[in-house]
């Protein structure tokens, strides 16, 4: 299988779901993203590795849908915020105090 970029996947989500996402609206799409995060936590608590894998994929897909609705290029956004260093301390690896 040929690996593709984040942009490729975001565009796939756009091709598959943009009209449905627009009809649903940003607020309900954000709620779906939140629901998937809850499902990930539930899978973690159950130590269900196969479901954890499915849920992280779902979260990423819903995040791409949210970005499409906001007209945000996810790949550009993450590399701009995290340009191979911590955005706070500007070091790699991060030297910020632990939380």
C-alpha positions, 0 to 999 in steps of 0.5 A: 500500500502506498503511503499518502500525506495528511493532505491526501487523507483530508481531501479523501474526507472532503470527497467522501463527506463534505456535502454531508458535513456541510448539511450537518454543520460545524457544531454537530460535526464537532460533537461527533468528534467529541463522541469519538474521543469518548469512544477512544477513552472507553476502549482504553479503559477496556484495554481493547487495542483493536478498538483503540486503533479504530477510534484513533482513525475515526478521530483523525477522520472527524478532525479532517472533516472539521478542518474541511468545514473551517477551510483549514489545511490540517497538514499546514496547520500542524507543521506551522505550529510544530516546526520540528520543535516545541512551540513554547520552549522552541527546543527539540526535544521539549524542555518545558517543565513537566505538567 
